[in-house]
Every structure is written in structure tokens, then in C-alpha cells.
Amino acid sequence: MSKRLVYLDNAATTPVRPEVLEAMLPYLGKEAFGNPSSAHRFGRAARAGIEEAKRTIAETLGAEPNQVIFTSGGTEADNLAIIGAALASRDRGGPFRVAVSAIEHKAVLAAAHAVGRLGGLELILPVNASGVVDEGALEQALAGGVAVVSVMWVNNEVGVIQPVARIADRCCSAEVLFHTDAVQAFGKVPVSLPDVRCTLLTISGHKIGAPKGIGALIVRDREAVEAIIHGGGQQFGIRPGTENVPGIVALGKAVELAAAERAETERRLRALRDDLELRVLQAVPDAVINAWQAERAPHVSNVSIPGTDSEALLMHFDLAGIACSSGSACSTGSIEPSHVLTAMGVPRELGIAALRFSFGKDNTAEDVDAVIGALPKIVEKVRSLAAVLHR
């Protein structure tokens, strides 16, 4: 009998949903393969698919269809938001400075670094021990003048929900653009642009059952960003290039499904996550649930196991047929805690011993049972090996 495999890394990527695959297939074959910029019937068929996806995404988020700019994924959308907004501000004679939280996805942090390399200034907003952005530091940044503030809606490592509505209101009052990376938020918590006055918002397809390589940036003010990719006039010149029609159609369908199922998904995944965390603490009493004090999205649990390291834990879980992710990054042969846990003030010995379990639509209570069934032996084995190595 083959080993039952358990996938608990949905914050990294999700399988393509059958409904999404079915929706995109005509745009991969001979039915609607045309270039959407072409005037003939093949091009018009492709263009119709794009426009339908735009309408679906806009209606779901509370935006206008012409505010939906398709990208190759969340990373490109984040770069367009941060670098594009900084360049647009500089060209208008405004501040060439950006402010981003210390726990942003590397796509946002790297884009902020790029602004610095271009002659601008990057400001990093600290967070408290719960992973929530320091609003006092935000006030200082706004007082000094910035082109754009970027604070992610839901953190991808620990699941913390930021007070984005309040931050957006404060930025709006200061006449500063606000961008939020909603990649981990959409489909898990309510995401509504009428309720959050952000100018720029990022979503990504492969987190909600669409293929990799497609995402979108909602641009509510066309003057807010300058293009960082240059070419033809597609997408108002903000993101030129022949559109990824199958991916766009897939994203539209995935957004539609995720929105329709969100309330039930949130309830079900929260129950699974809470059950996992309770039973982890019963099985390993000195385990630590990172960011437990904060309001969190339902699908992410970040757990530190003292006396271990995350890479060893990850390897043993993988051997047991359980896929999760490491809370650390291997660099130059040494294990270092993630920048998120470091920014939260998590001690290094806990930071290097962190695992992330992230749930998706296909997960069941049996998956939690599998983790708990494997956990004690894995922890015992890794701690024993660590004790031998540190003699």
C-alpha cells in the first residue's frame, strides 16, 4: 500500500482547480488562441476572455474593470506598485522615498531596496512582538514624506492580519499612496476595496487554485505608477506586452470560486488550524505558536519546536509523507531564522526551529491526524541528533 501524502504548504502554492483548468483550456487550444490585440475573430475571442476576467475580478474586489492590471504574478505586481509609484512621484517632483513593513514578502522588500539603489530612500517600519506594524513609525514616515507605503494584508509566514483599513485611512489623510499585498488574504479573509482606501493592491493566482505565472495589481489611479516594463500600449502602457490569456482567464475563474467559497473556507480552515495547534501543544508542551496573540488568517500556523532546527524537521516530515515549509532560510551553510520572526523579536533558537503549516481547500481532519501521529517521533529523533552534535 502506498504511503498517504499530506500537503500542508498551501501558502507556497496550491494545485490548479479542475474548474479553473476547464475554463482556461479553450485559450490554450484552437478555439481562442489569437493575440488579444488582433482585430480578427481569433483575437476578438481572446480579448473577450480577458475582459470577462477583468469584470469578474473588479466586481469581486469592488474595483472598476479598467483598474485591473494583469502581471506575471505577485512579485511583478509588488515591484510595479513600489518602484512604479516611487518613479511616478519622483517625476512629479515629489518624494523619492518608500516605506514598507519589516515583515513584507521579499518581493516588496527587494523592490524597496531597488528604490534605494536608484537614488531614493527606503524606510523599514518595525513591528511589535505580535507582528503588527508600529503605527508610530508609520506616522514618522508620513511626516517625513514618502511616495508610497506598503503593508501586507496577511503575512505569509505567520498569518498576522494587519490593520490595513486604518493604515489606508491614515495614508489617504496624508495624501500618500497605500499599497497592500493581499496575496495571502484573498479567499481567506474579507477583501473589499470600498472598505480599504488603498490605491494599489496585489493578488496572485497560484495561491487560490490558478496556475503559476499570473497575478494582478489593482491600480485605482492610473497616474499613481509609472511602467517598469516598456513595450506596446497594452494595459494602458502600465504593463505592456501580449497578455497571458489562458492565465488571465484562469485567474478570473479562481477569483470567482475563492470569493464564493470564502466564508465556508475561512470557517473550515480555522477549525483545522486550531485543532492542529491545540494538539501540537499537547504532544510537545514546550512548542511555541508564533504570533498567537495577534489576529490571524485561518490558514497559516507557524510553530517553533525548541531544541530542533527547521531544516531537520522539514526533512523528516517529508520522509513521513507530509509537506510543510521551513521557517528559516539556509544561507552560506548556516541556518538563519526568517526575517519575519527576527523582526518580531523571536529568539534565534526558536526562529531556527520554526515550521509553517498552511491549509487549503483539499485538507481534512485526517491531515491533522497525520501530522500529530508523526510529530512526537520526529521531534524525539531531531532532538536526539541535535544533542549528539552539540556534545
C-alpha positions, 0 to 999 in steps of 0.5 A: 500500500502506498504511503498517504501524502499530506500537503500542508504548504498551501501558502507556497502554492496550491494545485490548479482547480479542475474548474479553473483548468476547464475554463482556461483550456479553450485559450490554450487550444484552437478555439481562442488562441489569437493575440488579444490585440488582433482585430480578427475573430481569433483575437476578438475571442481572446480579448473577450476572455480577458475582459470577462476576467477583468469584470469578474475580478473588479466586481469581486474586489469592488474595483472598476474593470479598467483598474485591473492590471494583469502581471506575471504574478505577485512579485511583478505586481509588488515591484510595479506598485513600489518602484512604479509609484516611487518613479511616478512621484519622483517625476512629479517632483515629489518624494523619492522615498518608500516605506514598507513593513519589516515583515513584507514578502521579499518581493516588496522588500527587494523592490524597496531596496531597488528604490534605494539603489536608484537614488531614493530612500527606503524606510523599514517600519518595525513591528511589535512582538505580535507582528503588527506594524508600529503605527508610530513609525508609520506616522514618522514616515508620513511626516517625513514624506514618502511616495508610497507605503506598503503593508501586507494584508496577511503575512505569509509566514505567520498569518498576522492580519494587519490593520490595513483599513486604518493604515489606508485611512491614515495614508489617504489623510496624508495624501500618500499612496497605500499599497497592500499585498493581499496575496495571502488574504484573498479567499481567506479573509474579507477583501473589499476595496470600498472598505480599504482606501488603498490605491494599489493592491496585489493578488496572485493566482497560484495561491487560490487554485490558478496556475503559476505565472499570473497575478494582478495589481489593482491600480485605482489611479492610473497616474499613481505608477509609472511602467517598469516594463516598456513595450506596446500600449497594452494595459494602458502602457502600465504593463505592456506586452501580449497578455497571458490569456489562458492565465488571465482567464484562469485567474478570473475563474479562481477569483470567482470560486475563492470569493464564493467559497470564502466564508465556508473556507475561512470557517473550515480552515480555522477549525483545522488550524486550531485543532492542529495547534491545540494538539501540537501543544499537547504532544510537545508542551514546550512548542511555541505558536508564533504570533498567537496573540495577534489576529490571524488568517485561518490558514497559516500556523507557524510553530517553533519546536525548541531544541530542533532546527527547521531544516531537520524537521522539514526533512523528516516530515517529508520522509513521513509523507507530509509537506510543510515549509521551513521557517528559516532560510539556509544561507552560506551553510548556516541556518538563519531564522526568517526575517519575519520572526527576527523582526518580531523579536523571536529568539534565534533558537526558536526562529531556527526551529520554526515550521509553517503549516498552511491549509487549503481547500483539499485538507481534512481532519485526517491531515491533522491526524497525520501530522500529530501521529508523526510529530512526537517521533520526529521531534524525539529523533531531531532532538536526539541528533541535535544533542549528539552534535552539540556534545 
